[in-house]
Amino acid sequence: MAAFAQDDDLRTRLVGFEGCDQTQTDSIRAAWRDSWQVMDVIREININWDEAAAVEFLGPPGFNQGRQAAIQDILRNLGTITGRGIPVPPLDWKVHVRCDDWKLWCPSTADKTEAYTTNEDGNNNIATINFCSKYFTKPTLSEAIANARRLNNPRYIFNLGNYDRTTTYTIIHELLHINWVHKSGRYGTNEPVIDYRIEFWDGDQGTYKIRDVYGPERAKILARYHNPSTIGGIIARSDENLGMFALAKLIQAKFGAYPHLPLVNTEPDRRPWLTLSDSLFQVNGTGGIVANSSVPDDSVILSDFLPEDKSSLIIEKFFADSDLPADYIAAWKGWSLDGVGLTNLHINNYDSGWIRTSAGSESSGTRDVAVKKGDTVGVFDGWVTYWTDQCPGATATFVWEESYGDVFLEADGYLHDGGGVQIGQIPFECAQAPQNGKV
């Protein structure tokens, strides 16, 4: 049994370490201390429910109001584990650590499981985290952050998926399963925090594609799941959504901006002009949601906490943009336009219309997108064809230098650059007066 220094573990003590060799013990200790930086960010947090991190991981603020207090309380309580907060009963300021797979859950998932948590240890009812061999192959969160700084690439730095596969985040995830952390049972009125599964219909295989909610993309998908009456309760029980919010707040504090990647699109007419070939689902033109059959099966499971208590949700509808804060939607559109080879096309003429443009830098096809006055759309390859139902039979194709960052389709029917200079000699003109008199 490895000893653990009193000044190392502060108010919460790690005990046990059955089956852990010295290298494994050192790795767990390092990640434990590293996790305190996450706790420090959330310990006294007053969540801004309209900000991006909250919207993307905790759900639409207009529909989670009944559980906002519980969600904030769980996160704050997680932050007190360092001892810099309100204590819980002394017995519970212990976490039993094991590496001996005492429940035999590590091999049951073909070496996918990294760790699992129970609220007892077989003897003293002390919450127990068992670390599997896969856990010890990962870096700490501080190492991942240092690597991001070295790379100095914004697309890497602001991708939350580059920080969650760390020993540190696994500890945060496992702690959230503990009943005195999320305050269930004799510690409060909350329901246990669990790992959810989500399902998408796969028409090619005639079955539902089931995915465990691990990682930022899947947590964002769950938070956007259209279930107005219960989404707050779902999020309050979703380990990964709570953990990802905490992780996002730390990365935001470290780098000064919200880590918005990976993007998750849930609207058929609002697709990012980035290749999302690894997205779990596709949204068709009528808003239907289908599984992406090309995505391989899961390769990692963070935790098998009470396997019989996982809840699976069939995703058939998402909250609409109109259900989300306008500032967030504006920010999302900006993120989706942030790509190499893109031009921002600003629509400043007819109330509504359509554009046909390149499907993207990795595709030879085209894409039709509905637009309206005031929209900004990212387009590839320096060309676009425009038409509107208000001018039957009228179309115009505009071409510009691909290096242009912004172009503007103005009320005069011509395309202009950012300085107001007309581009080309071809205008969009109605053959007759616009229908409904709207321009």
Disulfide bonds with the S-S distance in Angstrom:
Cys20-Cys99 2.01
Cys106-Cys132 1.91
Cys391-Cys430 1.54
